[in-house]
Amino acid sequence: MLKTLKKKKVWIPLSLLIVIVIGYFIKKRYEKDTIAVQFETIERRDIIHKVNANGKIQPEEEVQITSTITGWITEITVKEGDAVQSGQHLISIDEKQYRPRYNQALSQVKSSEANMRKVQSQMDRTKTLFSQNLISKQELEQLEASYQIALSQAEQAKANLLSAEDELSKTRLTAPKYGIVTSLTKEEGEMAVGGMFNPGVLMTIADLSRMEVLVDVNENDVVTIEVGDTTEIEIDAFPDTVFFGMVSEIAHTAQSLNLGSQEQVTNFKVKVKILSPPPGVRPGMSSTVNIITEKRPNAVAIPIQSLTARPEDYEKVAKRKAKGKKWGNREGKNRDEDEKRSFKKKTEMIEVVFILADEFEGEPAGKGRKYTLVQPVEVDVDSETHYVVLSGVDEGQQIVTGSYRAISRELQHGTLVTVDDWSEKGRHNKQLEKSEDNDNNQEND
């Protein structure tokens, strides 16, 4: 009897241990087969659609000072950074080649005018004599012709004087308008290369109080932009500061990069006016622009990563995959063949999200678990993180937000999952905040 009691005392704890071990492994295997996902609760948000583009800062108006004549630079009256007014003298070019031409043209004008006055006097006397019948009409006609020739010579001399005067005036370059000297490419003693085509730039003047950003916008985004759209501007030289502007001009002709290759990109130039340029901003600085094209206040929104695609007959696909998983590899092979046949039929794909539910087809999910239900949705405007939902889901529903692999491939209609709340108010982020607070307290101690 005593031996029997001892055997019972030994077998009871051993049986309990075996049951616990078996339950543990069953639980682990069950958890291994269950997909882990993250979720958040659908809320109303202010959705702002932005088009992001990069570019360089430039003045709204910039004037390049060039010379139409060639000569040595004898004087430069300004330096980079100086403010100049309209009509202010900037650069002098050697006038030795042009002053003699001007003087010669001026002398010709004086000579032709004196000759014209001489012929005029002779003609007046000849008319008097002809009225008294003292000379013939032929002599009068000859003097009248001489007067016309003298008049033509005087007009030609004046035209030559105007041309010489224009060339001489170009040896003195002046500012066409107010601005700041932003670049000076020549120095005194260097040659100013002139000409009507491709003349050398001597100086650049710009009004730095009126600046803009010239950005490249992709062809897919430029159709949503309109002149007058507000913008957020970030300048690399001014970190952690946002400036505001507006779209002032949109190019009508595209510019293509890497033409003919796989990396071909088609962009359009867009000018964005900076409303209040900061002091110290310079042309050529790098800038990032967010063009606000549309706003949807207080709209039902879903995270961008939650949107995926599934076949239109997603319920049949889910049942087929569940059956294949239940019956093993043989059924799995049949399932793969069915999927190939379905692909050949070109099954239409639709946009969907996964909503969490406590039960599916009358079966409860159990503690700590949920079912994922495929929900077709129609989306509209997007922000950097969310889509506006036109139909398909409602505020307050729990939507799957991760992982990417689960959303894109693993989840089906009626899949059993374990969940973790990754929203701003969720348990996951609360744990992170608590951990960070503990770390800060340890550092303070």
Secondary structure as GFF3:
##gff-version 3
##sequence-region A 1 445
A	DSSP	alpha_helix	2	33	.	.	.	ID=ss1
A	DSSP	beta_strand	35	41	.	.	.	ID=ss2
A	DSSP	beta_strand	43	59	.	.	.	ID=ss3
A	DSSP	beta_strand	62	66	.	.	.	ID=ss4
A	DSSP	beta_strand	71	76	.	.	.	ID=ss5
A	DSSP	beta_strand	83	84	.	.	.	ID=ss6
A	DSSP	beta_strand	89	93	.	.	.	ID=ss7
A	DSSP	alpha_helix	99	131	.	.	.	ID=ss8
A	DSSP	alpha_helix	137	169	.	.	.	ID=ss9
A	DSSP	beta_strand	172	174	.	.	.	ID=ss10
A	DSSP	beta_strand	179	184	.	.	.	ID=ss11
A	DSSP	beta_strand	191	192	.	.	.	ID=ss12
A	DSSP	beta_strand	201	206	.	.	.	ID=ss13
A	DSSP	beta_strand	211	218	.	.	.	ID=ss14
A	DSSP	alpha_helix	219	222	.	.	.	ID=ss15
A	DSSP	beta_strand	230	235	.	.	.	ID=ss16
A	DSSP	beta_strand	242	250	.	.	.	ID=ss17
A	DSSP	beta_strand	255	257	.	.	.	ID=ss18
A	DSSP	beta_strand	265	274	.	.	.	ID=ss19
A	DSSP	beta_strand	286	303	.	.	.	ID=ss20
A	DSSP	three_ten_helix	304	306	.	.	.	ID=ss21
A	DSSP	beta_strand	308	311	.	.	.	ID=ss22
A	DSSP	alpha_helix	314	327	.	.	.	ID=ss23
A	DSSP	alpha_helix	329	344	.	.	.	ID=ss24
A	DSSP	beta_strand	349	357	.	.	.	ID=ss25
A	DSSP	beta_strand	359	360	.	.	.	ID=ss26
A	DSSP	beta_strand	363	364	.	.	.	ID=ss27
A	DSSP	beta_strand	369	376	.	.	.	ID=ss28
A	DSSP	beta_strand	378	382	.	.	.	ID=ss29
A	DSSP	beta_strand	386	391	.	.	.	ID=ss30
A	DSSP	beta_strand	398	402	.	.	.	ID=ss31
A	DSSP	alpha_helix	404	405	.	.	.	ID=ss32
A	DSSP	pi_helix	406	410	.	.	.	ID=ss33
A	DSSP	beta_strand	415	421	.	.	.	ID=ss34
A	DSSP	alpha_helix	427	444	.	.	.	ID=ss35
###
